[in-house]
Amino acid sequence: MKKKLLTNMLVLLAAIPAFPQKTINIKVSNDSQKPKANVPVVLQLKDYGMDVKSALVTDGGKEIPCQLDDIDQDGKMDELCFITDVKDKAAKNFSITLYSEGKPRSYEPQVYVEMLLSNKKVKESNKQNLYISQLTVDNGTNPYWTLHHHGAAFENDMVAYRIYFDHRQTVDIYGKYKKQLELKQTQFYPDKAQKAAQYGDDVLWVGSTLGLGTLRGWDGHNPTMLTDVDKRSQRIISRGPIRTIVEVKDKGWTPQSIRPDMAPIDMTTLYTLYAGRRECSVDVKFNKPAGDYMLSTGFINVKNSTEYSDKKGLRGCWGTDWPVSAKDSVGHKRETVGLGIYIPEKYIVSEEPANKDNYGYVINTTTDELHYKITFCSDNETFGYHSDKEWFDFLKEWKDDLSHPVTITKE
């Protein structure tokens, strides 16, 4: 009887599917003289030879939040990321277990992203309910007024950004008073009660300027809009819990104003915002080497702003202006903001003198990729910066931090 029972148990165990898994030990090292806070650590899953469905990351045996992302949206996870602090001249060890079954583990959201269609039946600007994940339009179609807050909007507890869905593709900003996630409640347009409770608001009027780090063409004299595009798309790639990723795709851009004989090119831009960090990463991928295509970026010349530049890719301003047009100014106050951009020198063709609209750059890449960072602060913040000196000092520290990344090694 015992032998039969043992045999049955063995058969039962054999019938239970084994979940293939792989455990990786990595070291994250900070060789700089300064401690690092909220450092993103990203692993490319293709390096580990398995179709990852879920993952567990531990720091000293303690589970920490991690995230899996399908960047190209082909149904397979491409990247694993997590965030950590590392002391100066120090290293931390992490254990990562990858599983080929299950679902991504659930953690408290530290970021938020949304895209909505405007629902004409809902009068309140902060109670819209037609949520979407992506939209593609043909050339000549402008969905700017069809989308609530005019395009995708995303945040962490310090900052929020939005991207206009039209030929401008402007990056705009939303400043906060308190550290909290709030876009789900305000939808970029707080009502009177929310304003009284110190929820944030739109803090920058951008018009047709470069806003904050908007990518555009260059005709030899001025930035050009991305008008001649076969198809234009916005898509939410990742909703968190520790980073959001929004994709902007311009398929078949023909920069006629630059040179009529130029062939179309496809541009895919990923805007990535991590928990605990002010900056948004702008990562551009072209469908071919883009050396013949001159581009521009930079940021708006806020009225009466002071400027800082190290002439090596770091530039910022501090200024005060109305955050909306004159006709919409009722219920708003003048807003003071600090803006910043960091572009690796290898991409810079020229740093353009400030004009009435922009602090601009002409940029170019000899490959099929382009990468830079944008950041900002609002003077409303109870946790941030409140003078041009404070802001420019932060920008210098920010560049130094970005210029000395952590190193990741397998143990």
C-alpha positions as CSV (number, residue, x, y, z in Angstrom):
1,M,0.0,0.0,0.0
2,K,2.8,2.4,0.9
3,K,4.6,1.6,-2.3
4,K,1.5,2.3,-4.3
5,L,1.0,5.6,-2.5
6,L,4.6,6.6,-3.1
7,T,4.2,5.7,-6.8
8,N,1.0,7.8,-7.1
9,M,2.8,10.8,-5.4
10,L,5.7,10.6,-7.8
11,V,3.3,10.5,-10.8
12,L,1.5,13.5,-9.4
13,L,4.7,15.5,-8.9
14,A,5.8,14.6,-12.4
15,A,2.6,16.0,-13.7
16,I,3.2,19.4,-12.1
17,P,4.9,21.6,-14.7
18,A,8.3,23.0,-13.7
19,F,8.6,26.7,-14.1
20,P,11.9,27.5,-15.9
21,Q,13.8,30.2,-14.1
22,K,17.2,31.8,-14.0
23,T,18.9,33.6,-11.1
24,I,21.4,36.4,-11.9
25,N,23.6,38.2,-9.4
26,I,24.7,41.7,-10.4
27,K,26.8,44.4,-8.8
28,V,25.9,48.1,-9.2
29,S,29.0,50.2,-8.6
30,N,29.3,54.0,-8.0
31,D,32.8,55.1,-8.7
32,S,32.1,58.8,-8.3
33,Q,32.8,60.9,-5.3
34,K,29.1,61.6,-4.7
35,P,26.3,59.4,-3.6
36,K,23.6,58.6,-6.1
37,A,19.9,58.6,-5.4
38,N,17.1,56.8,-7.4
39,V,19.5,55.4,-9.9
40,P,17.7,53.5,-12.7
41,V,19.2,50.0,-13.3
42,V,18.2,48.5,-16.7
43,L,18.9,45.0,-18.0
44,Q,18.4,43.9,-21.5
45,L,16.5,40.6,-21.3
46,K,17.7,39.3,-24.7
47,D,21.0,38.7,-23.0
48,Y,19.5,35.9,-20.8
49,G,18.1,33.6,-23.5
50,M,14.5,33.2,-22.2
51,D,11.0,34.5,-22.7
52,V,10.6,36.4,-19.3
53,K,7.1,36.6,-17.9
54,S,7.8,37.7,-14.4
55,A,10.8,38.7,-12.2
56,L,11.9,39.1,-8.6
57,V,14.7,41.5,-7.5
58,T,16.1,41.4,-4.0
59,D,18.6,43.7,-2.3
60,G,20.3,42.0,0.6
61,G,17.5,39.4,0.6
62,K,14.8,42.0,0.7
63,E,12.4,42.3,-2.3
64,I,12.4,45.7,-4.0
65,P,10.0,46.9,-6.8
66,C,11.0,46.1,-10.3
67,Q,9.4,46.4,-13.7
68,L,9.3,44.5,-17.0
69,D,8.6,46.3,-20.3
70,D,7.8,45.3,-23.8
71,I,9.5,48.2,-25.6
72,D,8.8,47.2,-29.2
73,Q,5.3,45.9,-28.3
74,D,5.8,42.5,-29.9
75,G,4.4,40.6,-26.9
76,K,7.8,39.7,-25.3
77,M,9.4,41.6,-22.4
78,D,12.6,43.4,-23.5
79,E,13.8,45.2,-20.4
80,L,13.8,44.8,-16.6
81,C,14.4,47.9,-14.5
82,F,14.6,48.8,-10.9
83,I,15.7,51.9,-8.9
84,T,18.3,52.0,-6.1
85,D,20.5,54.4,-4.1
86,V,24.3,53.8,-4.1
87,K,26.7,55.6,-1.7
88,D,29.9,57.3,-3.1
89,K,32.7,55.0,-3.9
90,A,30.5,52.0,-3.1
91,A,28.7,49.1,-4.6
92,K,25.5,47.1,-4.0
93,N,24.7,43.5,-4.9
94,F,21.3,42.4,-6.2
95,S,19.8,39.0,-6.9
96,I,17.4,38.8,-9.9
97,T,15.3,35.8,-10.6
98,L,13.7,35.6,-14.0
99,Y,10.6,33.3,-14.6
100,S,9.2,32.0,-17.9
101,E,5.7,31.8,-16.4
102,G,3.4,34.0,-14.4
103,K,2.7,37.7,-14.5
104,P,4.7,40.7,-13.5
105,R,4.6,41.3,-9.7
106,S,2.4,44.1,-8.5
107,Y,3.9,47.1,-6.6
108,E,2.6,50.5,-5.3
109,P,2.6,52.9,-8.3
110,Q,5.2,55.6,-8.2
111,V,4.4,57.0,-11.6
112,Y,1.3,57.6,-13.7
113,V,0.5,58.1,-17.4
114,E,-2.7,58.7,-19.4
115,M,-4.1,59.4,-22.8
116,L,-7.8,60.3,-23.2
117,L,-10.2,61.3,-26.0
118,S,-12.3,64.4,-25.1
119,N,-15.8,63.4,-24.1
120,K,-18.1,66.3,-25.1
121,K,-20.8,64.9,-22.8
122,V,-18.6,65.5,-19.8
123,K,-18.2,69.3,-19.0
124,E,-15.6,69.0,-16.3
125,S,-12.0,69.1,-17.5
126,N,-10.8,66.9,-14.7
127,K,-13.4,64.1,-15.1
128,Q,-12.8,62.9,-18.6
129,N,-13.3,59.1,-19.1
130,L,-12.4,58.0,-22.6
131,Y,-9.0,56.4,-21.8
132,I,-7.0,55.1,-24.7
133,S,-3.5,53.6,-25.1
134,Q,-2.5,54.7,-28.6
135,L,-3.6,56.7,-31.6
136,T,-2.3,56.9,-35.2
137,V,-3.4,59.5,-37.7
138,D,-2.8,60.1,-41.4
139,N,-1.1,63.2,-42.9
140,G,-3.4,66.2,-42.8
141,T,-5.3,64.9,-39.7
142,N,-4.9,67.0,-36.5
143,P,-6.2,65.3,-33.4
144,Y,-5.0,68.1,-31.1
145,W,-8.5,69.2,-30.0
146,T,-9.8,65.6,-30.1
147,L,-7.4,64.4,-27.3
148,H,-7.8,65.6,-23.8
149,H,-4.9,67.7,-22.6
150,H,-3.8,67.5,-26.3
151,G,-1.7,64.3,-26.0
152,A,-0.2,61.9,-23.6
153,A,0.6,63.1,-20.0
154,F,2.8,61.4,-17.5
155,E,4.2,62.1,-14.0
156,N,6.1,61.0,-10.9
157,D,5.5,62.6,-7.5
158,M,7.7,65.7,-8.4
159,V,7.0,66.6,-12.0
160,A,4.6,66.0,-14.9
161,Y,5.0,66.4,-18.7
162,R,2.7,66.2,-21.7
163,I,3.3,66.0,-25.4
164,Y,1.2,67.8,-28.0
165,F,-0.2,65.5,-30.6
166,D,0.1,67.7,-33.7
167,H,2.8,69.0,-36.1
168,R,4.5,70.8,-33.2
169,Q,4.9,67.8,-30.9
170,T,5.7,70.2,-28.1
171,V,6.8,69.0,-24.7
172,D,4.9,71.0,-22.1
173,I,5.1,70.9,-18.3
174,Y,2.9,70.8,-15.1
175,G,4.3,72.1,-11.9
176,K,3.5,70.8,-8.4
177,Y,3.3,72.2,-4.9
178,K,3.5,68.9,-3.0
179,K,5.2,65.6,-3.7
180,Q,2.3,63.4,-4.9
181,L,0.7,61.7,-7.9
182,E,-2.2,63.8,-9.0
183,L,-2.8,63.7,-12.7
184,K,-5.5,61.1,-12.4
185,Q,-7.4,63.6,-10.3
186,T,-6.7,66.8,-12.1
187,Q,-6.1,65.6,-15.7
188,F,-3.8,68.6,-16.2
189,Y,-6.7,71.0,-15.4
190,P,-7.3,71.3,-11.7
191,D,-10.6,72.8,-10.6
192,K,-11.0,75.6,-8.0
193,A,-11.2,73.2,-5.1
194,Q,-8.1,71.3,-6.2
195,K,-6.2,74.6,-6.7
196,A,-7.2,75.6,-3.2
197,A,-5.9,72.3,-1.9
198,Q,-2.5,73.1,-3.6
199,Y,-2.8,70.7,-6.5
200,G,-0.4,71.6,-9.4
201,D,-1.2,73.1,-12.7
202,D,0.1,74.0,-16.2
203,V,3.0,76.4,-15.5
204,L,4.3,77.2,-19.0
205,W,2.9,78.8,-22.1
206,V,4.7,77.2,-25.1
207,G,2.8,78.3,-28.2
208,S,4.9,77.4,-31.2
209,T,8.2,77.5,-29.4
210,L,10.4,74.6,-28.5
211,G,8.7,74.2,-25.2
212,L,11.0,72.0,-23.2
213,G,13.3,69.9,-25.4
214,T,11.0,69.4,-28.3
215,L,12.6,67.7,-31.3
216,R,12.1,69.5,-34.6
217,G,13.8,69.9,-38.0
218,W,16.2,72.7,-39.0
219,D,16.1,74.6,-42.3
220,G,19.4,76.4,-41.9
221,H,18.0,79.3,-40.0
222,N,15.1,78.2,-37.9
223,P,13.4,75.2,-36.3
224,T,10.8,73.6,-38.5
225,M,7.6,71.8,-37.5
226,L,7.2,68.1,-38.3
227,T,4.5,68.8,-40.9
228,D,5.3,66.5,-43.8
229,V,4.7,63.2,-42.0
230,D,2.8,60.2,-43.6
231,K,1.5,58.9,-40.3
232,R,1.9,60.3,-36.8
233,S,1.4,58.2,-33.6
234,Q,1.4,58.4,-29.8
235,R,1.4,55.2,-27.7
236,I,1.8,54.4,-24.1
237,I,4.5,51.7,-23.8
238,S,4.7,51.5,-20.1
239,R,2.4,52.5,-17.2
240,G,4.7,51.8,-14.3
241,P,5.1,51.1,-11.4
242,I,8.5,52.8,-11.4
243,R,8.8,54.3,-14.9
244,T,6.5,55.5,-17.7
245,I,7.4,55.3,-21.4
246,V,5.5,57.2,-24.1
247,E,6.3,56.6,-27.7
248,V,5.9,59.3,-30.4
249,K,6.4,58.0,-34.0
250,D,6.7,60.1,-37.1
251,K,6.6,57.7,-40.1
252,G,7.7,59.0,-43.4
253,W,8.9,62.5,-42.4
254,T,10.0,64.4,-45.5
255,P,11.8,67.6,-44.5
256,Q,11.0,69.5,-47.7
257,S,12.0,72.9,-46.2
258,I,15.5,71.5,-45.6
259,R,16.2,70.0,-49.1
260,P,13.4,69.0,-51.5
261,D,15.3,65.9,-52.8
262,M,15.7,64.3,-49.3
263,A,14.1,60.9,-48.9
264,P,11.6,60.3,-46.1
265,I,12.8,59.0,-42.8
266,D,11.0,57.4,-39.8
267,M,11.6,58.7,-36.3
268,T,10.5,56.9,-33.1
269,T,11.0,58.9,-29.9
270,L,10.7,57.4,-26.4
271,Y,10.0,59.7,-23.5
272,T,10.9,58.0,-20.3
273,L,10.3,59.2,-16.7
274,Y,11.5,57.4,-13.6
275,A,10.2,57.6,-10.1
276,G,12.3,59.9,-7.9
277,R,13.9,61.9,-10.8
278,R,13.1,65.2,-12.4
279,E,14.5,64.5,-15.8
280,C,12.8,62.9,-18.8
281,S,15.0,60.9,-21.1
282,V,14.5,61.6,-24.8
283,D,15.7,58.6,-26.9
284,V,15.3,58.8,-30.7
285,K,15.6,55.9,-33.1
286,F,15.7,56.4,-36.9
287,N,15.0,53.7,-39.5
288,K,18.4,54.4,-41.1
289,P,21.5,56.5,-40.4
290,A,20.4,60.1,-40.1
291,G,23.5,62.1,-40.8
292,D,21.9,64.0,-43.7
293,Y,19.1,65.3,-41.5
294,M,19.7,68.4,-39.5
295,L,17.5,68.7,-36.4
296,S,16.9,71.2,-33.6
297,T,15.9,71.3,-30.0
298,G,16.2,73.5,-26.9
299,F,13.6,75.3,-24.8
300,I,11.4,78.4,-24.7
301,N,12.9,81.8,-23.8
302,V,10.7,82.4,-20.8
303,K,10.1,86.2,-20.4
304,N,12.7,88.1,-18.5
305,S,14.6,84.9,-18.0
306,T,18.2,84.5,-16.9
307,E,20.4,81.9,-18.7
308,Y,23.1,79.5,-17.9
309,S,25.2,77.5,-20.4
310,D,28.4,75.6,-20.0
311,K,28.8,75.7,-23.8
312,K,29.2,71.9,-23.6
313,G,25.6,70.7,-23.9
314,L,24.2,71.9,-20.6
315,R,21.8,74.9,-20.7
316,G,19.1,76.3,-18.5
317,C,16.9,79.3,-17.8
318,W,14.9,80.8,-14.9
319,G,12.0,83.1,-15.7
320,T,8.4,84.2,-15.0
321,D,5.5,84.5,-17.4
322,W,1.8,83.8,-17.7
323,P,1.3,80.0,-18.3
324,V,-1.6,80.5,-20.7
325,S,-2.6,82.9,-23.5
326,A,-4.0,86.3,-22.5
327,K,-7.6,85.3,-23.3
328,D,-7.3,82.3,-20.9
329,S,-5.5,84.1,-18.1
330,V,-8.5,84.4,-15.8
331,G,-8.0,82.2,-12.7
332,H,-4.2,81.9,-13.4
333,K,-1.2,83.6,-11.9
334,R,2.2,84.3,-13.4
335,E,4.4,81.2,-12.9
336,T,8.1,81.1,-12.3
337,V,10.0,78.0,-13.7
338,G,13.4,76.7,-14.2
339,L,14.1,74.8,-17.4
340,G,17.1,72.6,-18.4
341,I,18.5,70.4,-21.1
342,Y,21.6,68.3,-21.4
343,I,22.7,67.2,-24.9
344,P,25.9,65.1,-25.3
345,E,28.5,67.2,-27.2
346,K,28.8,64.6,-30.0
347,Y,25.3,65.6,-31.2
348,I,25.7,69.4,-31.1
349,V,26.3,71.2,-34.4
350,S,25.8,74.7,-32.8
351,E,24.4,76.3,-29.7
352,E,22.2,79.1,-31.1
353,P,22.0,82.5,-29.5
354,A,18.8,83.2,-27.6
355,N,16.1,84.9,-29.6
356,K,12.6,86.1,-28.6
357,D,11.3,82.5,-28.8
358,N,13.9,80.0,-27.9
359,Y,17.3,79.0,-26.4
360,G,18.1,76.6,-29.3
361,Y,20.5,74.0,-30.6
362,V,21.2,72.6,-34.0
363,I,21.8,68.9,-33.6
364,N,22.7,65.9,-35.7
365,T,23.7,62.3,-35.4
366,T,25.9,60.2,-37.6
367,T,24.1,57.0,-36.6
368,D,20.5,56.0,-36.3
369,E,20.1,57.1,-32.7
370,L,20.0,60.3,-30.7
371,H,19.8,60.8,-26.9
372,Y,19.4,63.7,-24.6
373,K,17.7,64.7,-21.3
374,I,15.3,67.5,-20.2
375,T,14.3,68.7,-16.8
376,F,12.5,71.5,-15.0
377,C,11.2,72.8,-11.6
378,S,8.4,75.1,-10.5
379,D,8.9,77.8,-8.0
380,N,5.6,76.6,-6.4
381,E,7.3,73.5,-5.1
382,T,7.7,73.1,-1.4
383,F,10.5,70.7,-2.0
384,G,12.4,72.3,-4.9
385,Y,14.4,75.4,-6.0
386,H,13.4,79.1,-5.7
387,S,16.1,81.2,-7.5
388,D,18.1,81.1,-10.6
389,K,21.3,80.4,-8.6
390,E,19.8,77.4,-6.9
391,W,18.4,76.1,-10.2
392,F,21.7,76.5,-12.1
393,D,23.6,74.9,-9.3
394,F,21.3,71.9,-9.5
395,L,21.8,71.7,-13.3
396,K,25.6,71.5,-12.8
397,E,25.2,68.7,-10.3
398,W,22.7,67.0,-12.6
399,K,25.1,66.9,-15.5
400,D,27.9,65.7,-13.3
401,D,25.6,62.9,-12.0
402,L,24.6,61.9,-15.6
403,S,28.2,62.1,-16.7
404,H,29.3,59.5,-14.1
405,P,26.9,56.6,-14.5
406,V,27.0,53.5,-12.3
407,T,28.5,50.3,-13.8
408,I,26.7,47.0,-13.8
409,T,28.6,43.8,-13.7
410,K,27.5,40.1,-13.4
411,E,28.8,38.4,-10.3
